[in-house]
């Protein structure tokens, strides 16, 4: 019996000890939560009773090299409703339907939805937002917002790009430099009770948004306007499918203008620039994607005779060519089993190389390709940077489509030498040609120059890769002299401007399939010929009627240079001009 009492006493002591330990643990935990974690749980409690509405940040501006604003912001409003605060649902539905011009069913569904906050519409013009605010409707919130605005509508649309409903960049420079342009959104924080009603005595707390940085680009509004006007004129006159124009500083790669007609309205980017009706949503999206494409960097084409600049540079570098070398053109050249004709089917007869490039004679350049051979020619493709992308600061750059070296036979050598049977982008052609005429320095084409903060201070300046020694200074000087003669005396004479020394090369290439007999007329030019400060390319897709580059594209570049050269401060000099006796390609 005594043993039983002792056992029971021990059980009671053990039980009391356990209770004491548990109570001590709970008390310790309570002290920990109340003292050491009080701030954390206070924040959780506050979050449970705090409603958050975002305040969109203004996106940074995009300005041209002279400070002209190309992309800006417009004040708009976001209209929202808070279900628990609405006193007269029918009145709210009536007003929002009237002011926002939305279907009653859409508004009713959102007004009657039992959620903490329901967004009705974004990007509402400020005057409409102010009108809704004037009704003083309980439960209706009108918050200031921003929408991207482009002052010049379609100017450089395929370069600048546009933003989505959330103000995030979608295409073009807007997406490439989004991390610099995007600001930081702010917040409106409102305390609520258990039923979701706002506590008036608590008021609102605001976390102010931070505006994005400003992006300064190399594009020049005036030069872009000159080029767009010229492109629009030839597009209409020649009923062409499209016109591409690039102007670049060959010394540093800054792009001064890039035109891709037809452009589109940046303020209405989802409206097609062609009259198309009765198409499916998928077909419309495909057309929109095509409309947004920048063919100067996204699309490739056969460059035709403008590529003869590269063939000439390679032959000079490899010492398989002297400008005094003699050639004979009967109007064609037979390579293996192929009879490859010259654009002048009756032939140019006997000519030296200077005359050959002035005449844009295909047999002369076929001979150069054969002299070089596949291994050496391919080596210069790599040395000149043709087989790599240019690195331009725009998304979606296409790569050169070239034969594999092992697949380059005699016929392929022949066609490559005068710019056919492979494809490159217009920006690749301009960049490569720039390196051949600027003394042998390959620059990276680009738009981005610098970034400024809200106080106007420059916080970042962009830098770009440069590759020295693309060609020797001697080859570059010889090439400039030869190309000046192409304009002053040869196929490019319609690009000549009295008082200016201009170098250049014409081209007329046939698109695939050849059976459709469609052509691309182009002209690549630079000035001054002895010290190039600007290089330009005009590409006209499928012009109707006369389609030769020397006849169609060269005059466009002349018109552009007549405006551009004085604008850039390039002064006229006395030059001798002689007439060429044929236009060629």
Rosetta blueprint (number, residue, H / E / L):
1 X L
2 X H
3 X H
4 X H
5 X H
6 X H
7 X H
8 X H
9 X H
10 X H
11 X H
12 X H
13 X H
14 X H
15 X H
16 X H
17 X H
18 X H
19 X H
20 X H
21 X H
22 X H
23 X H
24 X H
25 X H
26 X H
27 X H
28 X H
29 X H
30 X H
31 X H
32 X H
33 X H
34 X H
35 X H
36 X H
37 X L
38 X H
39 X H
40 X H
41 X H
42 X H
43 X H
44 X H
45 X H
46 X H
47 X H
48 X H
49 X L
50 X E
51 X E
52 X E
53 X E
54 X E
55 X E
56 X L
57 X L
58 X L
59 X L
60 X L
61 X L
62 X E
63 X E
64 X L
65 X L
66 X L
67 X L
68 X L
69 X E
70 X E
71 X E
72 X E
73 X E
74 X E
75 X E
76 X E
77 X E
78 X E
79 X E
80 X E
81 X E
82 X L
83 X H
84 X H
85 X H
86 X L
87 X L
88 X L
89 X H
90 X H
91 X H
92 X H
93 X H
94 X H
95 X H
96 X H
97 X H
98 X H
99 X H
100 X H
101 X L
102 X L
103 X L
104 X H
105 X H
106 X H
107 X H
108 X H
109 X H
110 X H
111 X H
112 X L
113 X L
114 X L
115 X L
116 X L
117 X L
118 X E
119 X E
120 X E
121 X E
122 X E
123 X E
124 X E
125 X E
126 X H
127 X H
128 X H
129 X H
130 X H
131 X H
132 X H
133 X H
134 X H
135 X L
136 X L
137 X L
138 X L
139 X L
140 X E
141 X E
142 X E
143 X E
144 X E
145 X E
146 X E
147 X E
148 X E
149 X E
150 X L
151 X L
152 X L
153 X L
154 X L
155 X L
156 X L
157 X H
158 X H
159 X H
160 X H
161 X L
162 X L
163 X E
164 X L
165 X L
166 X L
167 X L
168 X L
169 X E
170 X L
171 X L
172 X H
173 X H
174 X H
175 X H
176 X H
177 X L
178 X H
179 X H
180 X H
181 X H
182 X L
183 X L
184 X E
185 X L
186 X E
187 X E
188 X E
189 X E
190 X E
191 X E
192 X E
193 X L
194 X L
195 X L
196 X L
197 X L
198 X E
199 X L
200 X L
201 X L
202 X L
203 X L
204 X E
205 X E
206 X E
207 X E
208 X L
209 X L
210 X E
211 X L
212 X L
213 X L
214 X E
215 X E
216 X E
217 X E
218 X L
219 X L
220 X L
221 X H
222 X H
223 X H
224 X H
225 X H
226 X H
227 X H
228 X H
229 X H
230 X H
231 X H
232 X H
233 X H
234 X H
235 X H
236 X H
237 X H
238 X L
239 X L
240 X L
241 X L
242 X E
243 X E
244 X E
245 X E
246 X E
247 X E
248 X E
249 X L
250 X L
251 X L
252 X L
253 X L
254 X E
255 X E
256 X E
257 X E
258 X E
259 X E
260 X E
261 X E
262 X L
263 X L
264 X L
265 X L
266 X H
267 X H
268 X H
269 X L
270 X L
271 X L
272 X L
273 X L
274 X L
275 X L
276 X L
277 X L
278 X L
279 X L
280 X L
281 X H
282 X H
283 X H
284 X H
285 X H
286 X H
287 X H
288 X H
289 X H
290 X H
291 X H
292 X H
293 X L
294 X L
295 X H
296 X H
297 X H
298 X H
299 X L
300 X E
301 X E
302 X L
303 X L
304 X H
305 X H
306 X H
307 X H
308 X H
309 X H
310 X H
311 X H
312 X H
313 X H
314 X H
315 X H
316 X H
317 X H
318 X L
319 X L
320 X L
321 X L
322 X L
323 X L
324 X L
325 X L
326 X E
327 X E
328 X E
329 X E
330 X L
331 X L
332 X E
333 X E
334 X E
335 X E
336 X L
337 X L
338 X E
339 X E
340 X E
341 X E
342 X L
343 X L
344 X L
345 X L
346 X L
347 X L
348 X L
349 X E
350 X E
351 X E
352 X E
353 X H
354 X H
355 X H
356 X H
357 X H
358 X H
359 X H
360 X L
361 X L
362 X H
363 X H
364 X H
365 X H
366 X H
367 X H
368 X H
369 X H
370 X H
371 X H
372 X H
373 X H
374 X H
375 X H
376 X H
377 X H
378 X H
379 X H
380 X H
381 X H
382 X H
383 X H
384 X L
385 X L
386 X L
387 X L
388 X L
389 X L
390 X L
391 X L
392 X L
393 X L
394 X L
395 X L
396 X L
397 X L
398 X L
399 X L
400 X L
401 X E
402 X L
403 X L
404 X L
405 X H
406 X H
407 X H
408 X L
409 X L
410 X H
411 X H
412 X H
413 X H
414 X H
415 X H
416 X H
417 X H
418 X L
419 X L
420 X L
421 X L
422 X L
423 X E
424 X E
425 X E
426 X H
427 X H
428 X H
429 X H
430 X H
431 X H
432 X H
433 X H
434 X H
435 X H
436 X H
437 X H
438 X L
439 X L
440 X L
441 X L
442 X E
443 X E
444 X L
445 X L
446 X E
447 X L
448 X E
449 X E
450 X E
451 X E
452 X E
453 X L
454 X L
455 X L
456 X L
457 X L
458 X E
459 X E
460 X E
461 X E
462 X L
463 X L
464 X L
465 X L
466 X E
467 X E
468 X L
469 X L
470 X L
471 X L
472 X L
473 X H
474 X H
475 X H
476 X H
477 X H
478 X H
479 X H
480 X H
481 X H
482 X H
483 X H
484 X H
485 X H
486 X H
487 X H
488 X H
489 X L
490 X L
491 X L
492 X L
493 X H
494 X H
495 X H
496 X L
497 X L
498 X L
499 X L
500 X L
501 X L
502 X E
503 X E
504 X E
505 X E
506 X E
507 X E
508 X E
509 X E
510 X E
511 X L
512 X L
513 X L
514 X H
515 X H
516 X H
517 X L
518 X L
519 X E
520 X E
521 X E
522 X E
523 X E
524 X E
525 X E
526 X E
527 X E
528 X L
529 X L
530 X L
531 X L
532 X L
533 X L
534 X E
535 X E
536 X E
537 X E
538 X E
539 X E
540 X E
541 X E
542 X L
543 X L
544 X L
545 X L
546 X L
547 X L
548 X L
549 X H
550 X H
551 X H
552 X H
553 X H
554 X H
555 X H
556 X H
557 X H
558 X H
559 X H
560 X H
561 X H
562 X H
563 X H
564 X H
565 X H
566 X H
567 X H
568 X L
569 X L
570 X L
571 X L
572 X L
573 X L
574 X L
575 X L
576 X L
577 X L
578 X L
579 X L
580 X L
581 X L
582 X L
583 X L
584 X L
585 X L
